[in-house]
Amino acid sequence: MATNIAKLKSGKGAPPPADDTPDVIAEDTRDEKVVLKPIQVRVPKEVFEEFSEQAGREYGFRHGAKKQLFLKMWQAYKAQNM
């Protein structure tokens, strides 16, 4: 990727003009705002690795997979105990 140095010649001492970028915060189209709280537990390394593997298989090996698996497990637990 080549750097555009033409902006540097815009004027003595003046910074180059900012590129127009969309405001992704203002354009947030998610339906619901949910307050998130961290949860931290210590489990044996083998359990963590198995859980991570299962989350990856079910939800893809990407950010948020373990959270999705945890929430699925929580919903199943609540459904059994109501």
Disulfide bonds with the S-S distance in Angstrom:
none
